Amino acid sequence: MPDEKLESFKQASSALLFYWGVDDECKGMLHHNVYLCKDFKKNLDEIFHEKVLPHDPSFYTYIPTKTDPSLAPKGKNVFYVLVPVPNLLTKTNWEKGIAKIKGQVLKRLKSEFGLDISGKIKTETIFTPKDFETKFNLHNGSAFGLSHHFFQSGYFRPSNKSKDIKNLYFVGASTYPGGGIPMVTLSAKLVTERIMKDA
């Protein structure tokens, strides 16, 4: 796709991901946990309109060891945290921002869930919007591809077949029918059917 065409699309937000190995039983936590900040509208405005890191981030945690303890040694847990953040179309100091958001997440885990793991994180991998861009070639680090406003949804979403290059097909969040695992899986099914029909 030509750069000027790509730039004409509105990109979705991104995410800051923390992968932790935690030396704690994480009592009181479930397999899935969600923290929504007090001013959720402001949180969304910061991410989507102001394009700054949220001052009070909402976040989602996934602790698979809560249902499959064999994934970590006894008394320890595997912990994943997803914090919605703006994509790379922002002038964010990610180095400072990551440390600040990590501190806020740890503080909220303690105050909202009664979980103090500050000194108990034994392994850590951090995945930033820059990683989405460099490792997965996601434009501007947009973790979710194109945004889903009216003129980028359904019929208006980019086609899964090239109009310019014969036998070139597209699958993924930024093509028809859209983002998310179910839609991307459906995208693969539709392209497979289209290829078989075109053969």
Summary of the structure (lengths in Angstrom):
residues: 199
radius of gyration: 19.4
end to end distance: 23.8
largest distance: 58.9
contacts: 564
relative contact order: 0.18
helix: 39%
strand: 19%
